[in-house]
Amino acid sequence: MIEILPDLVFHMPYPSGPLPGAPKTGYCGKQGSTALASEVVVGVRNKGLKPVRNSFVSVTMRTSPTTTSTVNKPLGPLAAGAVGTVKFPLSKGAWKDGEAKFKMKIDTGNDIKEGAGENNNQREYTCVEPVT
């Protein structure tokens, strides 16, 4: 018997990169006044066959040279096949040597039964400073 389940996966909102001179920065949104990305946009697609009523997404990033912070936000309902996004401000303290590294996690509480899809809920990524 095949079990019909949701399967949450990452969906890159900007596959070509939103920032001029910074290709492949697909989760890095909105160019700030300093020409750096000012937010992380986590795209989530439900590639499963069952809708999700509610789930959470988190981003962990450096907020200063010695500290990190994790922010958890609701994704809300997501129909089978649908894509949703959650935006997180990108801390100025996240930037070091032209890069801002962060970790993204979907279904942060492992509340959604995804079957074999449980192993794809975490990803590390880096925003880069645009080339001028």
Backbone as XML, in Angstrom:
<?xml version="1.0"?>
<chain id="A" units="angstrom">
  <residue number="1" name="MET">
    <atom name="N" x="0.839" y="-1.172" z="0.000"/>
    <atom name="CA" x="0.000" y="0.000" z="0.000"/>
    <atom name="C" x="0.890" y="1.243" z="0.000"/>
  </residue>
  <residue number="2" name="ILE">
    <atom name="N" x="0.632" y="2.167" z="-0.898"/>
    <atom name="CA" x="1.388" y="3.407" z="-0.979"/>
    <atom name="C" x="0.719" y="4.434" z="-0.074"/>
  </residue>
  <residue number="3" name="GLU">
    <atom name="N" x="1.523" y="5.039" z="0.796"/>
    <atom name="CA" x="1.009" y="6.048" z="1.713"/>
    <atom name="C" x="1.092" y="7.416" z="1.052"/>
  </residue>
  <residue number="4" name="ILE">
    <atom name="N" x="0.002" y="8.148" z="1.030"/>
    <atom name="CA" x="-0.023" y="9.487" z="0.436"/>
    <atom name="C" x="0.384" y="10.484" z="1.509"/>
  </residue>
  <residue number="5" name="LEU">
    <atom name="N" x="1.536" y="11.144" z="1.270"/>
    <atom name="CA" x="2.107" y="12.067" z="2.246"/>
    <atom name="C" x="2.526" y="13.362" z="1.577"/>
  </residue>
  <residue number="6" name="PRO">
    <atom name="N" x="2.667" y="14.426" z="2.360"/>
    <atom name="CA" x="3.315" y="15.623" z="1.835"/>
    <atom name="C" x="4.825" y="15.385" z="1.798"/>
  </residue>
  <residue number="7" name="ASP">
    <atom name="N" x="5.546" y="16.201" z="1.067"/>
    <atom name="CA" x="7.007" y="16.166" z="1.072"/>
    <atom name="C" x="7.493" y="17.583" z="0.833"/>
  </residue>
  <residue number="8" name="LEU">
    <atom name="N" x="7.963" y="18.226" z="1.892"/>
    <atom name="CA" x="8.444" y="19.595" z="1.793"/>
    <atom name="C" x="9.896" y="19.600" z="1.335"/>
  </residue>
  <residue number="9" name="VAL">
    <atom name="N" x="10.174" y="20.390" z="0.298"/>
    <atom name="CA" x="11.523" y="20.518" z="-0.244"/>
    <atom name="C" x="11.830" y="21.999" z="-0.452"/>
  </residue>
  <residue number="10" name="PHE">
    <atom name="N" x="13.114" y="22.329" z="-0.517"/>
    <atom name="CA" x="13.517" y="23.709" z="-0.781"/>
    <atom name="C" x="13.217" y="24.069" z="-2.231"/>
  </residue>
  <residue number="11" name="HIS">
    <atom name="N" x="12.793" y="25.309" z="-2.427"/>
    <atom name="CA" x="12.527" y="25.849" z="-3.753"/>
    <atom name="C" x="13.248" y="27.195" z="-3.831"/>
  </residue>
  <residue number="12" name="MET">
    <atom name="N" x="14.234" y="27.293" z="-4.718"/>
    <atom name="CA" x="15.043" y="28.509" z="-4.818"/>
    <atom name="C" x="14.221" y="29.625" z="-5.474"/>
  </residue>
  <residue number="13" name="PRO">
    <atom name="N" x="13.913" y="30.708" z="-4.729"/>
    <atom name="CA" x="13.090" y="31.779" z="-5.285"/>
    <atom name="C" x="13.756" y="32.542" z="-6.430"/>
  </residue>
  <residue number="14" name="TYR">
    <atom name="N" x="15.082" y="32.666" z="-6.397"/>
    <atom name="CA" x="15.812" y="33.432" z="-7.407"/>
    <atom name="C" x="16.919" y="32.562" z="-8.008"/>
  </residue>
  <residue number="15" name="PRO">
    <atom name="N" x="16.602" y="31.602" z="-8.875"/>
    <atom name="CA" x="17.633" y="30.685" z="-9.374"/>
    <atom name="C" x="18.776" y="31.382" z="-10.107"/>
  </residue>
  <residue number="16" name="SER">
    <atom name="N" x="18.515" y="32.539" z="-10.707"/>
    <atom name="CA" x="19.585" y="33.264" z="-11.399"/>
    <atom name="C" x="20.243" y="34.301" z="-10.501"/>
  </residue>
  <residue number="17" name="GLY">
    <atom name="N" x="19.711" y="34.491" z="-9.311"/>
    <atom name="CA" x="20.246" y="35.494" z="-8.397"/>
    <atom name="C" x="19.569" y="36.835" z="-8.613"/>
  </residue>
  <residue number="18" name="PRO">
    <atom name="N" x="19.132" y="37.508" z="-7.551"/>
    <atom name="CA" x="18.429" y="38.780" z="-7.693"/>
    <atom name="C" x="19.361" y="39.980" z="-7.762"/>
  </residue>
  <residue number="19" name="LEU">
    <atom name="N" x="20.623" y="39.796" z="-7.415"/>
    <atom name="CA" x="21.518" y="40.938" z="-7.295"/>
    <atom name="C" x="22.460" y="41.031" z="-8.488"/>
  </residue>
  <residue number="20" name="PRO">
    <atom name="N" x="22.569" y="42.188" z="-9.120"/>
    <atom name="CA" x="23.518" y="42.337" z="-10.221"/>
    <atom name="C" x="24.932" y="42.029" z="-9.732"/>
  </residue>
  <residue number="21" name="GLY">
    <atom name="N" x="25.665" y="41.241" z="-10.477"/>
    <atom name="CA" x="27.034" y="40.911" z="-10.097"/>
    <atom name="C" x="27.142" y="39.824" z="-9.056"/>
  </residue>
  <residue number="22" name="ALA">
    <atom name="N" x="26.023" y="39.232" z="-8.637"/>
    <atom name="CA" x="26.048" y="38.178" z="-7.623"/>
    <atom name="C" x="25.182" y="37.018" z="-8.077"/>
  </residue>
  <residue number="23" name="PRO">
    <atom name="N" x="25.619" y="36.284" z="-9.097"/>
    <atom name="CA" x="24.812" y="35.164" z="-9.574"/>
    <atom name="C" x="24.762" y="34.031" z="-8.551"/>
  </residue>
  <residue number="24" name="LYS">
    <atom name="N" x="23.796" y="33.162" z="-8.726"/>
    <atom name="CA" x="23.634" y="31.984" z="-7.874"/>
    <atom name="C" x="23.433" y="32.344" z="-6.408"/>
  </residue>
  <residue number="25" name="THR">
    <atom name="N" x="22.792" y="33.451" z="-6.148"/>
    <atom name="CA" x="22.462" y="33.841" z="-4.778"/>
    <atom name="C" x="20.961" y="33.665" z="-4.585"/>
  </residue>
  <residue number="26" name="GLY">
    <atom name="N" x="20.466" y="32.507" z="-4.940"/>
    <atom name="CA" x="19.051" y="32.245" z="-5.083"/>
    <atom name="C" x="18.167" y="32.345" z="-3.864"/>
  </residue>
  <residue number="27" name="TYR">
    <atom name="N" x="18.715" y="32.392" z="-2.653"/>
    <atom name="CA" x="17.898" y="32.582" z="-1.457"/>
    <atom name="C" x="18.132" y="33.965" z="-0.861"/>
  </residue>
  <residue number="28" name="CYS">
    <atom name="N" x="18.892" y="34.811" z="-1.543"/>
    <atom name="CA" x="19.277" y="36.124" z="-1.031"/>
    <atom name="C" x="18.468" y="37.183" z="-1.741"/>
  </residue>
  <residue number="29" name="GLY">
    <atom name="N" x="17.631" y="37.872" z="-1.008"/>
    <atom name="CA" x="16.714" y="38.811" z="-1.628"/>
    <atom name="C" x="16.976" y="40.252" z="-1.281"/>
  </residue>
  <residue number="30" name="LYS">
    <atom name="N" x="16.425" y="41.128" z="-2.063"/>
    <atom name="CA" x="16.412" y="42.566" z="-1.894"/>
    <atom name="C" x="17.786" y="43.153" z="-1.637"/>
  </residue>
  <residue number="31" name="GLN">
    <atom name="N" x="18.234" y="43.908" z="-2.577"/>
    <atom name="CA" x="19.513" y="44.590" z="-2.423"/>
    <atom name="C" x="19.315" y="45.769" z="-1.480"/>
  </residue>
  <residue number="32" name="GLY">
    <atom name="N" x="20.095" y="45.816" z="-0.426"/>
    <atom name="CA" x="19.990" y="46.898" z="0.543"/>
    <atom name="C" x="20.755" y="48.135" z="0.110"/>
  </residue>
  <residue number="33" name="SER">
    <atom name="N" x="20.715" y="49.173" z="0.922"/>
    <atom name="CA" x="21.393" y="50.427" z="0.599"/>
    <atom name="C" x="22.906" y="50.253" z="0.541"/>
  </residue>
  <residue number="34" name="THR">
    <atom name="N" x="23.424" y="49.175" z="1.137"/>
    <atom name="CA" x="24.867" y="48.928" z="1.109"/>
    <atom name="C" x="25.245" y="48.008" z="-0.041"/>
  </residue>
  <residue number="35" name="ALA">
    <atom name="N" x="24.336" y="47.745" z="-0.964"/>
    <atom name="CA" x="24.530" y="46.851" z="-2.104"/>
    <atom name="C" x="24.640" y="45.387" z="-1.674"/>
  </residue>
  <residue number="36" name="LEU">
    <atom name="N" x="24.299" y="45.080" z="-0.433"/>
    <atom name="CA" x="24.289" y="43.709" z="0.054"/>
    <atom name="C" x="22.846" y="43.229" z="0.139"/>
  </residue>
  <residue number="37" name="ALA">
    <atom name="N" x="22.641" y="41.939" z="0.032"/>
    <atom name="CA" x="21.298" y="41.392" z="0.227"/>
    <atom name="C" x="20.833" y="41.742" z="1.636"/>
  </residue>
  <residue number="38" name="SER">
    <atom name="N" x="19.561" y="42.064" z="1.772"/>
    <atom name="CA" x="19.049" y="42.463" z="3.081"/>
    <atom name="C" x="18.075" y="41.449" z="3.679"/>
  </residue>
  <residue number="39" name="GLU">
    <atom name="N" x="17.818" y="40.356" z="2.937"/>
    <atom name="CA" x="16.929" y="39.335" z="3.477"/>
    <atom name="C" x="17.241" y="37.971" z="2.889"/>
  </residue>
  <residue number="40" name="VAL">
    <atom name="N" x="16.849" y="36.952" z="3.633"/>
    <atom name="CA" x="16.906" y="35.575" z="3.171"/>
    <atom name="C" x="15.468" y="35.180" z="2.838"/>
  </residue>
  <residue number="41" name="VAL">
    <atom name="N" x="15.254" y="34.673" z="1.639"/>
    <atom name="CA" x="13.922" y="34.252" z="1.211"/>
    <atom name="C" x="13.951" y="32.734" z="1.058"/>
  </residue>
  <residue number="42" name="VAL">
    <atom name="N" x="13.281" y="32.041" z="1.967"/>
    <atom name="CA" x="13.250" y="30.580" z="1.933"/>
    <atom name="C" x="12.004" y="30.148" z="1.175"/>
  </residue>
  <residue number="43" name="GLY">
    <atom name="N" x="12.227" y="29.507" z="0.039"/>
    <atom name="CA" x="11.131" y="28.962" z="-0.750"/>
    <atom name="C" x="10.927" y="27.496" z="-0.390"/>
  </residue>
  <residue number="44" name="VAL">
    <atom name="N" x="9.669" y="27.104" z="-0.242"/>
    <atom name="CA" x="9.332" y="25.721" z="0.118"/>
    <atom name="C" x="8.269" y="25.225" z="-0.854"/>
  </residue>
  <residue number="45" name="ARG">
    <atom name="N" x="8.502" y="24.044" z="-1.420"/>
    <atom name="CA" x="7.521" y="23.426" z="-2.312"/>
    <atom name="C" x="7.061" y="22.119" z="-1.679"/>
  </residue>
  <residue number="46" name="ASN">
    <atom name="N" x="5.764" y="21.883" z="-1.744"/>
    <atom name="CA" x="5.208" y="20.612" z="-1.283"/>
    <atom name="C" x="5.130" y="19.691" z="-2.489"/>
  </residue>
  <residue number="47" name="LYS">
    <atom name="N" x="6.157" y="18.855" z="-2.675"/>
    <atom name="CA" x="6.158" y="17.960" z="-3.841"/>
    <atom name="C" x="5.397" y="16.662" z="-3.569"/>
  </residue>
  <residue number="48" name="GLY">
    <atom name="N" x="4.804" y="16.583" z="-2.393"/>
    <atom name="CA" x="4.017" y="15.408" z="-2.054"/>
    <atom name="C" x="2.603" y="15.482" z="-2.602"/>
  </residue>
  <residue number="49" name="LEU">
    <atom name="N" x="1.787" y="14.506" z="-2.219"/>
    <atom name="CA" x="0.421" y="14.402" z="-2.720"/>
    <atom name="C" x="-0.628" y="14.821" z="-1.693"/>
  </residue>
  <residue number="50" name="LYS">
    <atom name="N" x="-0.198" y="15.220" z="-0.516"/>
    <atom name="CA" x="-1.119" y="15.597" z="0.544"/>
    <atom name="C" x="-0.796" y="17.018" z="1.000"/>
  </residue>
  <residue number="51" name="PRO">
    <atom name="N" x="-1.816" y="17.846" z="1.271"/>
    <atom name="CA" x="-1.549" y="19.210" z="1.736"/>
    <atom name="C" x="-0.980" y="19.226" z="3.161"/>
  </residue>
  <residue number="52" name="VAL">
    <atom name="N" x="-0.352" y="20.348" z="3.500"/>
    <atom name="CA" x="0.185" y="20.581" z="4.838"/>
    <atom name="C" x="-0.616" y="21.718" z="5.453"/>
  </residue>
  <residue number="53" name="ARG">
    <atom name="N" x="-1.126" y="21.499" z="6.660"/>
    <atom name="CA" x="-1.916" y="22.555" z="7.318"/>
    <atom name="C" x="-1.040" y="23.666" z="7.862"/>
  </residue>
  <residue number="54" name="ASN">
    <atom name="N" x="0.059" y="23.312" z="8.485"/>
    <atom name="CA" x="0.940" y="24.333" z="9.048"/>
    <atom name="C" x="2.302" y="23.715" z="9.285"/>
  </residue>
  <residue number="55" name="SER">
    <atom name="N" x="3.323" y="24.499" z="9.069"/>
    <atom name="CA" x="4.686" y="24.068" z="9.312"/>
    <atom name="C" x="5.512" y="25.299" z="9.632"/>
  </residue>
  <residue number="56" name="PHE">
    <atom name="N" x="6.750" y="25.082" z="10.036"/>
    <atom name="CA" x="7.625" y="26.194" z="10.381"/>
    <atom name="C" x="8.935" y="26.106" z="9.613"/>
  </residue>
  <residue number="57" name="VAL">
    <atom name="N" x="9.534" y="27.269" z="9.379"/>
    <atom name="CA" x="10.804" y="27.411" z="8.690"/>
    <atom name="C" x="11.722" y="28.209" z="9.607"/>
  </residue>
  <residue number="58" name="SER">
    <atom name="N" x="13.005" y="27.835" z="9.667"/>
    <atom name="CA" x="13.940" y="28.606" z="10.483"/>
    <atom name="C" x="15.189" y="28.938" z="9.685"/>
  </residue>
  <residue number="59" name="VAL">
    <atom name="N" x="15.825" y="30.038" z="10.091"/>
    <atom name="CA" x="17.117" y="30.438" z="9.544"/>
    <atom name="C" x="18.024" y="30.749" z="10.716"/>
  </residue>
  <residue number="60" name="THR">
    <atom name="N" x="19.232" y="30.202" z="10.669"/>
    <atom name="CA" x="20.258" y="30.478" z="11.672"/>
    <atom name="C" x="21.388" y="31.212" z="10.985"/>
  </residue>
  <residue number="61" name="MET">
    <atom name="N" x="21.790" y="32.356" z="11.541"/>
    <atom name="CA" x="22.877" y="33.139" z="10.960"/>
    <atom name="C" x="23.669" y="33.835" z="12.057"/>
  </residue>
  <residue number="62" name="ARG">
    <atom name="N" x="24.854" y="34.257" z="11.687"/>
    <atom name="CA" x="25.691" y="35.019" z="12.617"/>
    <atom name="C" x="25.078" y="36.406" z="12.774"/>
  </residue>
  <residue number="63" name="THR">
    <atom name="N" x="25.043" y="36.907" z="13.998"/>
    <atom name="CA" x="24.543" y="38.258" z="14.261"/>
    <atom name="C" x="25.660" y="39.190" z="14.711"/>
  </residue>
  <residue number="64" name="SER">
    <atom name="N" x="26.785" y="38.622" z="15.061"/>
    <atom name="CA" x="27.993" y="39.368" z="15.412"/>
    <atom name="C" x="29.154" y="38.402" z="15.207"/>
  </residue>
  <residue number="65" name="PRO">
    <atom name="N" x="30.380" y="38.863" z="15.350"/>
    <atom name="CA" x="31.508" y="37.946" z="15.143"/>
    <atom name="C" x="31.488" y="36.708" z="16.046"/>
  </residue>
  <residue number="66" name="THR">
    <atom name="N" x="30.813" y="36.778" z="17.193"/>
    <atom name="CA" x="30.858" y="35.653" z="18.131"/>
    <atom name="C" x="29.505" y="35.038" z="18.461"/>
  </residue>
  <residue number="67" name="THR">
    <atom name="N" x="28.408" y="35.543" z="17.875"/>
    <atom name="CA" x="27.093" y="35.009" z="18.227"/>
    <atom name="C" x="26.286" y="34.646" z="16.972"/>
  </residue>
  <residue number="68" name="THR">
    <atom name="N" x="25.393" y="33.681" z="17.150"/>
    <atom name="CA" x="24.444" y="33.329" z="16.094"/>
    <atom name="C" x="23.041" y="33.405" z="16.674"/>
  </residue>
  <residue number="69" name="SER">
    <atom name="N" x="22.082" y="33.487" z="15.797"/>
    <atom name="CA" x="20.690" y="33.548" z="16.214"/>
    <atom name="C" x="19.852" y="32.712" z="15.257"/>
  </residue>
  <residue number="70" name="THR">
    <atom name="N" x="18.849" y="32.036" z="15.798"/>
    <atom name="CA" x="17.908" y="31.269" z="14.990"/>
    <atom name="C" x="16.535" y="31.916" z="15.104"/>
  </residue>
  <residue number="71" name="VAL">
    <atom name="N" x="15.917" y="32.171" z="13.960"/>
    <atom name="CA" x="14.568" y="32.730" z="13.913"/>
    <atom name="C" x="13.670" y="31.684" z="13.265"/>
  </residue>
  <residue number="72" name="ASN">
    <atom name="N" x="12.532" y="31.423" z="13.893"/>
    <atom name="CA" x="11.566" y="30.427" z="13.449"/>
    <atom name="C" x="10.279" y="31.160" z="13.055"/>
  </residue>
  <residue number="73" name="LYS">
    <atom name="N" x="9.771" y="30.903" z="11.842"/>
    <atom name="CA" x="8.544" y="31.561" z="11.383"/>
    <atom name="C" x="7.592" y="30.522" z="10.791"/>
  </residue>
  <residue number="74" name="PRO">
    <atom name="N" x="6.275" y="30.787" z="10.886"/>
    <atom name="CA" x="5.312" y="29.842" z="10.302"/>
    <atom name="C" x="5.298" y="29.935" z="8.780"/>
  </residue>
  <residue number="75" name="LEU">
    <atom name="N" x="5.131" y="28.794" z="8.139"/>
    <atom name="CA" x="4.972" y="28.729" z="6.685"/>
    <atom name="C" x="3.500" y="28.823" z="6.322"/>
  </residue>
  <residue number="76" name="GLY">
    <atom name="N" x="2.650" y="28.300" z="7.172"/>
    <atom name="CA" x="1.223" y="28.306" z="6.888"/>
    <atom name="C" x="0.829" y="27.108" z="6.045"/>
  </residue>
  <residue number="77" name="PRO">
    <atom name="N" x="-0.424" y="27.047" z="5.595"/>
    <atom name="CA" x="-0.877" y="25.905" z="4.804"/>
    <atom name="C" x="-0.202" y="25.881" z="3.436"/>
  </residue>
  <residue number="78" name="LEU">
    <atom name="N" x="0.010" y="24.674" z="2.916"/>
    <atom name="CA" x="0.644" y="24.511" z="1.606"/>
    <atom name="C" x="0.010" y="23.305" z="0.909"/>
  </residue>
  <residue number="79" name="ALA">
    <atom name="N" x="-0.714" y="23.574" z="-0.152"/>
    <atom name="CA" x="-1.383" y="22.503" z="-0.908"/>
    <atom name="C" x="-0.357" y="21.616" z="-1.595"/>
  </residue>
  <residue number="80" name="ALA">
    <atom name="N" x="-0.747" y="20.433" z="-1.968"/>
    <atom name="CA" x="0.119" y="19.538" z="-2.741"/>
    <atom name="C" x="0.515" y="20.250" z="-4.027"/>
  </residue>
  <residue number="81" name="GLY">
    <atom name="N" x="1.809" y="20.297" z="-4.316"/>
    <atom name="CA" x="2.323" y="20.946" z="-5.511"/>
    <atom name="C" x="2.544" y="22.442" z="-5.389"/>
  </residue>
  <residue number="82" name="ALA">
    <atom name="N" x="2.094" y="23.060" z="-4.309"/>
    <atom name="CA" x="2.200" y="24.511" z="-4.151"/>
    <atom name="C" x="3.566" y="24.925" z="-3.611"/>
  </residue>
  <residue number="83" name="VAL">
    <atom name="N" x="3.899" y="26.214" z="-3.825"/>
    <atom name="CA" x="5.142" y="26.812" z="-3.331"/>
    <atom name="C" x="4.785" y="27.980" z="-2.424"/>
  </residue>
  <residue number="84" name="GLY">
    <atom name="N" x="5.485" y="28.081" z="-1.293"/>
    <atom name="CA" x="5.334" y="29.210" z="-0.390"/>
    <atom name="C" x="6.704" y="29.776" z="-0.062"/>
  </residue>
  <residue number="85" name="THR">
    <atom name="N" x="6.743" y="31.018" z="0.388"/>
    <atom name="CA" x="8.011" y="31.637" z="0.787"/>
    <atom name="C" x="7.873" y="32.276" z="2.158"/>
  </residue>
  <residue number="86" name="VAL">
    <atom name="N" x="8.992" y="32.310" z="2.861"/>
    <atom name="CA" x="9.075" y="32.977" z="4.154"/>
    <atom name="C" x="10.332" y="33.840" z="4.116"/>
  </residue>
  <residue number="87" name="LYS">
    <atom name="N" x="10.196" y="35.115" z="4.511"/>
    <atom name="CA" x="11.325" y="36.052" z="4.454"/>
    <atom name="C" x="11.878" y="36.320" z="5.850"/>
  </residue>
  <residue number="88" name="PHE">
    <atom name="N" x="13.208" y="36.394" z="5.919"/>
    <atom name="CA" x="13.922" y="36.672" z="7.164"/>
    <atom name="C" x="14.890" y="37.829" z="6.916"/>
  </residue>
  <residue number="89" name="PRO">
    <atom name="N" x="14.902" y="38.867" z="7.777"/>
    <atom name="CA" x="15.902" y="39.923" z="7.610"/>
    <atom name="C" x="17.306" y="39.338" z="7.741"/>
  </residue>
  <residue number="90" name="LEU">
    <atom name="N" x="18.212" y="39.766" z="6.876"/>
    <atom name="CA" x="19.594" y="39.313" z="6.914"/>
    <atom name="C" x="20.378" y="40.299" z="7.765"/>
  </residue>
  <residue number="91" name="SER">
    <atom name="N" x="20.848" y="39.842" z="8.892"/>
    <atom name="CA" x="21.564" y="40.672" z="9.844"/>
    <atom name="C" x="22.835" y="41.244" z="9.222"/>
  </residue>
  <residue number="92" name="LYS">
    <atom name="N" x="23.129" y="42.513" z="9.486"/>
    <atom name="CA" x="24.397" y="43.094" z="9.028"/>
    <atom name="C" x="25.568" y="42.358" z="9.660"/>
  </residue>
  <residue number="93" name="GLY">
    <atom name="N" x="25.363" y="41.806" z="10.854"/>
    <atom name="CA" x="26.403" y="41.031" z="11.522"/>
    <atom name="C" x="26.667" y="39.693" z="10.856"/>
  </residue>
  <residue number="94" name="ALA">
    <atom name="N" x="25.795" y="39.277" z="9.922"/>
    <atom name="CA" x="25.997" y="38.018" z="9.216"/>
    <atom name="C" x="27.114" y="38.122" z="8.181"/>
  </residue>
  <residue number="95" name="TRP">
    <atom name="N" x="27.416" y="39.335" z="7.749"/>
    <atom name="CA" x="28.395" y="39.552" z="6.684"/>
    <atom name="C" x="29.820" y="39.539" z="7.215"/>
  </residue>
  <residue number="96" name="LYS">
    <atom name="N" x="30.673" y="38.770" z="6.539"/>
    <atom name="CA" x="32.104" y="38.735" z="6.860"/>
    <atom name="C" x="32.867" y="38.427" z="5.576"/>
  </residue>
  <residue number="97" name="ASP">
    <atom name="N" x="33.796" y="39.275" z="5.236"/>
    <atom name="CA" x="34.632" y="39.088" z="4.047"/>
    <atom name="C" x="33.798" y="38.881" z="2.780"/>
  </residue>
  <residue number="98" name="GLY">
    <atom name="N" x="32.716" y="39.652" z="2.643"/>
    <atom name="CA" x="31.896" y="39.606" z="1.438"/>
    <atom name="C" x="30.919" y="38.447" z="1.351"/>
  </residue>
  <residue number="99" name="GLU">
    <atom name="N" x="30.764" y="37.697" z="2.454"/>
    <atom name="CA" x="29.843" y="36.562" z="2.464"/>
    <atom name="C" x="28.965" y="36.592" z="3.715"/>
  </residue>
  <residue number="100" name="ALA">
    <atom name="N" x="27.747" y="36.109" z="3.567"/>
    <atom name="CA" x="26.844" y="35.910" z="4.705"/>
    <atom name="C" x="26.371" y="34.465" z="4.649"/>
  </residue>
  <residue number="101" name="LYS">
    <atom name="N" x="26.850" y="33.655" z="5.563"/>
    <atom name="CA" x="26.496" y="32.233" z="5.591"/>
    <atom name="C" x="25.330" y="32.017" z="6.539"/>
  </residue>
  <residue number="102" name="PHE">
    <atom name="N" x="24.452" y="31.075" z="6.178"/>
    <atom name="CA" x="23.304" y="30.784" z="7.034"/>
    <atom name="C" x="22.833" y="29.364" z="6.801"/>
  </residue>
  <residue number="103" name="LYS">
    <atom name="N" x="22.044" y="28.856" z="7.751"/>
    <atom name="CA" x="21.434" y="27.531" z="7.652"/>
    <atom name="C" x="19.927" y="27.715" z="7.613"/>
  </residue>
  <residue number="104" name="MET">
    <atom name="N" x="19.282" y="26.976" z="6.731"/>
    <atom name="CA" x="17.829" y="27.004" z="6.616"/>
    <atom name="C" x="17.293" y="25.633" z="6.983"/>
  </residue>
  <residue number="105" name="LYS">
    <atom name="N" x="16.139" y="25.636" z="7.636"/>
    <atom name="CA" x="15.498" y="24.360" z="7.965"/>
    <atom name="C" x="14.002" y="24.504" z="7.736"/>
  </residue>
  <residue number="106" name="ILE">
    <atom name="N" x="13.422" y="23.503" z="7.066"/>
    <atom name="CA" x="11.970" y="23.468" z="6.879"/>
    <atom name="C" x="11.413" y="22.331" z="7.714"/>
  </residue>
  <residue number="107" name="ASP">
    <atom name="N" x="10.158" y="22.477" z="8.125"/>
    <atom name="CA" x="9.540" y="21.533" z="9.067"/>
    <atom name="C" x="10.437" y="21.409" z="10.296"/>
  </residue>
  <residue number="108" name="THR">
    <atom name="N" x="10.687" y="22.557" z="10.933"/>
    <atom name="CA" x="11.666" y="22.635" z="12.020"/>
    <atom name="C" x="11.348" y="21.725" z="13.196"/>
  </residue>
  <residue number="109" name="GLY">
    <atom name="N" x="10.087" y="21.459" z="13.456"/>
    <atom name="CA" x="9.722" y="20.587" z="14.570"/>
    <atom name="C" x="9.506" y="19.146" z="14.163"/>
  </residue>
  <residue number="110" name="ASN">
    <atom name="N" x="9.811" y="18.828" z="12.905"/>
    <atom name="CA" x="9.532" y="17.493" z="12.362"/>
    <atom name="C" x="8.090" y="17.072" z="12.637"/>
  </residue>
  <residue number="111" name="ASP">
    <atom name="N" x="7.179" y="18.026" z="12.476"/>
    <atom name="CA" x="5.761" y="17.789" z="12.731"/>
    <atom name="C" x="5.043" y="17.158" z="11.539"/>
  </residue>
  <residue number="112" name="ILE">
    <atom name="N" x="5.626" y="17.291" z="10.342"/>
    <atom name="CA" x="4.986" y="16.796" z="9.129"/>
    <atom name="C" x="5.563" y="15.432" z="8.786"/>
  </residue>
  <residue number="113" name="LYS">
    <atom name="N" x="4.721" y="14.419" z="8.754"/>
    <atom name="CA" x="5.166" y="13.080" z="8.379"/>
    <atom name="C" x="5.376" y="13.071" z="6.868"/>
  </residue>
  <residue number="114" name="GLU">
    <atom name="N" x="6.653" y="12.905" z="6.451"/>
    <atom name="CA" x="7.001" y="12.978" z="5.035"/>
    <atom name="C" x="7.521" y="11.655" z="4.478"/>
  </residue>
  <residue number="115" name="GLY">
    <atom name="N" x="7.519" y="10.609" z="5.259"/>
    <atom name="CA" x="8.033" y="9.324" z="4.774"/>
    <atom name="C" x="9.515" y="9.432" z="4.436"/>
  </residue>
  <residue number="116" name="ALA">
    <atom name="N" x="9.888" y="9.010" z="3.235"/>
    <atom name="CA" x="11.293" y="9.042" z="2.802"/>
    <atom name="C" x="11.804" y="10.468" z="2.617"/>
  </residue>
  <residue number="117" name="GLY">
    <atom name="N" x="10.931" y="11.456" z="2.587"/>
    <atom name="CA" x="11.335" y="12.845" z="2.375"/>
    <atom name="C" x="11.827" y="13.565" z="3.614"/>
  </residue>
  <residue number="118" name="GLU">
    <atom name="N" x="11.955" y="12.876" z="4.738"/>
    <atom name="CA" x="12.389" y="13.518" z="5.981"/>
    <atom name="C" x="13.851" y="13.971" z="5.968"/>
  </residue>
  <residue number="119" name="ASN">
    <atom name="N" x="14.647" y="13.429" z="5.053"/>
    <atom name="CA" x="16.083" y="13.698" z="5.077"/>
    <atom name="C" x="16.498" y="14.913" z="4.254"/>
  </residue>
  <residue number="120" name="ASN">
    <atom name="N" x="15.564" y="15.702" z="3.742"/>
    <atom name="CA" x="15.917" y="16.823" z="2.872"/>
    <atom name="C" x="15.466" y="18.173" z="3.426"/>
  </residue>
  <residue number="121" name="ASN">
    <atom name="N" x="15.390" y="18.293" z="4.735"/>
    <atom name="CA" x="14.805" y="19.480" z="5.344"/>
    <atom name="C" x="15.809" y="20.506" z="5.864"/>
  </residue>
  <residue number="122" name="GLN">
    <atom name="N" x="17.077" y="20.352" z="5.558"/>
    <atom name="CA" x="18.070" y="21.299" z="6.052"/>
    <atom name="C" x="19.068" y="21.605" z="4.941"/>
  </residue>
  <residue number="123" name="ARG">
    <atom name="N" x="19.485" y="22.860" z="4.869"/>
    <atom name="CA" x="20.423" y="23.282" z="3.828"/>
    <atom name="C" x="21.255" y="24.459" z="4.333"/>
  </residue>
  <residue number="124" name="GLU">
    <atom name="N" x="22.523" y="24.482" z="3.960"/>
    <atom name="CA" x="23.391" y="25.623" z="4.247"/>
    <atom name="C" x="23.574" y="26.397" z="2.957"/>
  </residue>
  <residue number="125" name="TYR">
    <atom name="N" x="23.692" y="27.723" z="3.083"/>
    <atom name="CA" x="23.789" y="28.558" z="1.903"/>
    <atom name="C" x="24.611" y="29.799" z="2.231"/>
  </residue>
  <residue number="126" name="THR">
    <atom name="N" x="25.054" y="30.499" z="1.194"/>
    <atom name="CA" x="25.859" y="31.697" z="1.376"/>
    <atom name="C" x="25.382" y="32.785" z="0.421"/>
  </residue>
  <residue number="127" name="CYS">
    <atom name="N" x="25.137" y="33.980" z="0.944"/>
    <atom name="CA" x="24.924" y="35.147" z="0.097"/>
    <atom name="C" x="26.299" y="35.756" z="-0.144"/>
  </residue>
  <residue number="128" name="VAL">
    <atom name="N" x="26.521" y="36.293" z="-1.332"/>
    <atom name="CA" x="27.795" y="36.910" z="-1.627"/>
    <atom name="C" x="27.587" y="38.375" z="-1.996"/>
  </residue>
  <residue number="129" name="GLU">
    <atom name="N" x="28.598" y="39.171" z="-1.718"/>
    <atom name="CA" x="28.578" y="40.580" z="-2.039"/>
    <atom name="C" x="28.664" y="40.732" z="-3.554"/>
  </residue>
  <residue number="130" name="PRO">
    <atom name="N" x="27.833" y="41.599" z="-4.142"/>
    <atom name="CA" x="27.897" y="41.785" z="-5.586"/>
    <atom name="C" x="29.250" y="42.337" z="-6.034"/>
  </residue>
  <residue number="131" name="VAL">
    <atom name="N" x="29.665" y="41.925" z="-7.215"/>
    <atom name="CA" x="30.888" y="42.450" z="-7.814"/>
    <atom name="C" x="30.573" y="43.818" z="-8.381"/>
  </residue>
  <residue number="132" name="THR">
    <atom name="N" x="31.396" y="44.785" z="-8.075"/>
    <atom name="CA" x="31.138" y="46.141" z="-8.579"/>
    <atom name="C" x="32.096" y="46.525" z="-9.672"/>
  </residue>
</chain>
